[in-house]
Amino acid sequence: MNSTKDFTRYDRQMILQGFGKEGQLRLSEASVLVIGAGGLGCPALQYLAAAGVGRIGIVDDDVVNLSNLHRQILFTMADIGASKAETAALKLSQLNSDIEIQYYRIRLNVANALDIIPNYDIVLDGTDNFSSRYLINDACALLKKPLIFGAIAQYEGQVSVFNVPDSKNRLSNYRDLFPDPPGDNEVPNCAEAGVLGVLPGIIGTMQAAEAIKLITGIGSVLAGTLLTFNVLNNQFYEVAFTSSKQSQALLPADTEAFLNMHYKEVCSINDPAIIEINASQFKALRLQPSTLVIDVREESEIPRLKGFEHTVIPMSAFHHEMGTIKAANVILLCQHGIRSMYAAELLHEENHEVKKLYSLKGGISRWISELSP
């Protein structure tokens, strides 16, 4: 979009004092990535598109189901079973054909986050789980991207803005609020605890407002401030927070460190479809037909495996190569059993040809005597 474009649709916001055509031009030249097209993402996407944000990205690997419709008002009964990201992109393009919309039918993870996020000016987190929140936060902190955080539970929602200087020119992020992820089942999600349908609409719209303020430069944003809203009593309250050396130390120091983070394991999310095995089980299973053994360590790591047939797919290339895996049964190995679990989770999510997944518990370091030829 450029200065010769017809801005008639934006007349009501362009006449605002302090906004004007300059503000609209800034919106038209900006890009926002919305991660999660659910309860928070739907209203945020609608208002960002309507406001004229020039390029919007949508990341979501889920499909629409009936239980979504009481709060995810971008979708209808006719959309049940359809991709959320693709359906949202289609409906937003009907709302505003002047903007560019790109969708990604994937789950954001360490293997693709640093490829997608750099293409956008601002990231809006509409996810509903802690592993995704820490992953998105750490990626945005590493890339120095403004991150607009939102969360909802039952009758209460939260909003904040990270990686943007506060009134004292200090930067903060999600780990300054919550340094340590909660344990498994400590904090129930919306599927377990429920949520009032209008609440994500309120919080998601507030997230969109923070993005618009950041882009246009109007007003002040919630940098260094967590805003909480309770829909039952209409109370708002704010909590100020700042960065600390302790929380900064929890961030990955560089790209390599980020790629080696294991967010699902840190947040105690266990997948029953993945079986951890010991050395004796590994020895028996690897001899079964249609079983592929994959070493996900990097080429430089030692010791190299000998004495049995296996394939090497380093973790740094795993996301791009896992579509080529055709075996019915896959056993994954790494040095300590952490990366192999993460690789198994990726395979379970994105490669449905694999029927059974195993990870060597403790890795090669723990079981080196049994694995030696």
N, C-alpha and C positions, 0 to 999 in steps of 0.2 A: 504494500500500500504506500502511496506517496501523497504529496501535497495537492495533486490535481484530482485525487479520488473524491467521489461524492460522499461527503460526511453527513448527509442529511439524517441518517438513522441515529446519529449520535448528538443531535442538536441539544437534547435536554441535559446532557452532561457537559457539553462544550460551553454552554452559557453560564456554567458555574464560575464564580469568582475564584481565580487562582488555577483553574483547569484549562479552559480555552482550547483553541486549535492545537497549541503546542503540546498540551497534555494528550490529546487524541493522537497526534503524530507519534509521540513516544510509545503509546500503547500499540499502534500499528507496526512499529518497528521492533517490538519486544517479543520474546518467546518464553513460554511457561510449560514445564513438564509436570503433569499431574499423575502421580503414581497411585493407582487404585481408583477405579470407576464405580465406587460403591456409594454408601450413604454420605460420606464427606465429598467424594469426588464428583458426584452427579451435580449438586448445586454449584460447586465451585466451577466446574466446567461450563455450565450454562451461563453463569454470569460473566466469566472471562470471555467466552465467545461473544455474548451479547455486547460486552463493553468494547470489543474490537481489538483484542490482543492478536497481533498479527500472525503468530504461529503457536499452535498448541499441540503438545504431545500427550498421548494417553498410554499408560502402561497397565495392563491387567490381563491375566491369563484365565480368568474365571468366565463362567456363563451365567446368564440370568436365570433365576429360579423364583418360584412363587413367593417364597418367604422374603425376597428382596423388596417386593413392590410397595410395602407400607412406608418405606423411607427412601428408596432409590427411584425418585419420581421421573427420571429421564426415560425409564423403561415402562412398557405396557405388557398386558397379557400376551400379545402377539409376539413379544420378544423372548418368551421363555425358551430356554435352550440355546439361545444365540450368544455369540461372543459379546461380552460387555464392552470391550475396547472398540471393536468394529461397529457395533450398534450405536455407541455413543458418538463415534466419529461421524457416522451417517446423519444422525439427528442434529448434531451441532452444525454440520455443513448446510443443513436445511434452515437452521436458525440464522446463520450468517455465512453467505457464500463468498464474502470478501476476504475471509481469513484462510490460512493454511492449517490443515489438521493432519497429524500423522499418528497412527496407532501402532502399538506393539503388543501382539497377543502372546506375551511371555511373562514369567515371573522375574522380577528384578533380583539379581544375585551378584556375587562378587565377580563372576566371569563376564557379565555384560554391563554392569553399572557404569564403569569408567569409559565405556564406549558410547552410552546413550546420554548420560547427564551432561557432558561437556557441550552438547549441541544446543543447550537451552540456557537462558539467562537466570531463571528462577525455578526452583523445584517446590512443588506443593505435595506434602505427604498426606495421602488419604487412606493409608493402610490401617489395618486393625490388629496387628500382632507385633510383639516386641522385637523379634528377630529382624523383621523388615525395617522397623524404626531405627534400630541401631545401625544397620547396614546403610540405610539412606543417609543418616546423620554423618556417619564416618566418611562416606564417599563425598558428600557435600563439603565437609570440613577440609578434606584433602584437596578438593578442587576449588575451594573458596567460593562456593555457590550459595547464594541466599536460600534458606530453607524455611518454608512456612509449615509449621507443625500444627496438627489438629488431632484431637482424640475425644472419644465419646464413650460413656458407659452409663446405662440405665437412665438417670435423669440429669446427668452432669457432663459438661464438655469443657475442653481446654484448647487454648490457642496460644502460640508464641511464634517468634521469628528468630531464627538462628543465623549466625555468620554475617550479621549486619551490625555495624557499630551502634552502641547505645549512646545516651546523652553524654557519657564520659569517654566516648570513643573506645569502648571495650567490646571485644567479640566474645560471644558465648555460644554453646551448642547444647544438644540434648543431654549429653553426658554431664554437663554442669548441673542439670536438674536431677537426673537419675543416673548416677555413675555406674551402678551395678544392675544388670538385668534381673528381673524377678525369677524365682525358681518355677519349676513346672507346676501348673495349676494354682499358683499363688494369687494370680489376678485373672478372673474369668473374662472371656471376651463376650461380644454382644450375643453370639449364638448361645452362650451358657447363661449369661446374666440378664439379657434382654436390653432393649433400648426404645425409648419413646420415639415414634417415627419423625416428629417435627424437629427433634434435637439435632441430628446431623445436618438438617437443612439450615438451621441457625448457625452452627459452627462452620460448616462448609462455606456458607456465604461470607462469614467473617474472614475465613482464609482468603477467599477471592478478593475481599476488600483490602486486606493487607498487601496482596500482590499488586493491586491497582495503585495503592499508595506508594509502594516501592518504585514502581515503574514511572509514575508521573511526578513523584516528588512532593505530593501534597500531604499535609498532615504529618503525623508521627506514627511509627509502627511499634509493634510489641517486642522490640529488641531488648533483651535482658529482663523481660517481664513475662510471666505466665498469667494469662487471664483465664479465670474459671467462671463458668455460668451454670447456675442451677435453675432448671426450667420449672421446678415445683414452686419456688418462692421468688423467682425472677431476680435473684441476687447475683451480682457480679462482684468478684473480688480479685485483686492482683497481688502477685508475689514477685518481688524483685530478686534476681539472682545474678551472680557474676561468675566469671571463669576462675578456675583454680589450677594450680600446677598438678594436683592429683588427678583431676578429670582430664586435663590435657595429655597426661601420660598414658591414658587409656586409649587414645586415638592412634590409629595406625600411622607410623612415621612417614611412610612413602607408599608408592604403588605396590611394590613387592610385598610389603607388610599387609596391605589391604587384601591382596589376592590370597594371602595365607590365613586370613581371618575365617572363623567358623561360627557364623552367627547363630545358626540353628542349634548347634551344640552348646554354645554359651547360654542361650536362652532355654536350655533343657527341653527342646522339642524332639521327642523320639518318634520314629516312624516304625510301626510294627511290621511293615512290609520289608524291612531291611533286617537281616539276621547277622549278628556278630558271631564269628566262629573262632575256635581255638586252633592250634597247629595240627592236632590230630584230625580234627574235622576237615580242615583245609586239605590235608593229605588225601583223605578219602574222596572229598567232593571234586577235587580237580581232575580226577580220573574218570568222572562220569561223562557220558556223551553229551554233546551240545553245551559244554561248559567252557567258558572263556575266562582265563586269568589275566587281569590287567594290573600292571604296575603304574601308579599315577605319580610316582616321584619324578623329579627333573633328571635330565640326563647326567648331570654332574654329581648326583648323590650316590654314595657307596654304602654297603657293597652292592654290586650288580647281581642280579639273580641268575643262577645257573642250575642245570639239572632237571628242569621241567619246562614244558612249552608255555609261553606266556607272551603277552603283547604289552608294549610300553606306550602309554598315552599320558604324557606329562600333564599335571593339573593346569598348567598355564595354557595348554591347548585343548583341554578336555571338553569345554563347552562347544567348541567348533567341530570336534571329532566324534562326539558321542552319538551323533545321528548315523554313523557308519557301523555301529555295533549291532550285530544281527543275532548273536547267540541267545538261546533261551535262558541260560543260567550264566551269571557273571559273578566272579569273585574279584574283589578289589583289594589291592595291597598298597601300603605306603610305609613310611619309616616308623610311625608311632600309632597308626590306626585312626588318626583324626581326619586327614585329607581323604582317606578311602571312604569314610562314612559320608563326608560331604559329597564326594563323587557319586556315591550310591543314591543319595537324595536327589541329585540332579537327574540321574538316569531314571529314577522312579517317577519323577515329575514330567519328564520330557521325552523319554523313549519307551513307548508302550510295547515294543517287541520283546523286551526283556521280561521274563516271567518271574524269575527268582534272583534276588540280589543278596550277596554276602560280603561282609567286610571282615578282614583279619583283625581280631581284637588285639590291641597292643602293638600291632605292626611288626615289621621285620626286625626292629631292634630288640623287641621282647622275645621273639621266637627264633632268633638267628641260629641257634644250635640245631633245632628241628628242621629248619629250611635249608641248611647247608647240604650240598650233594653228598 
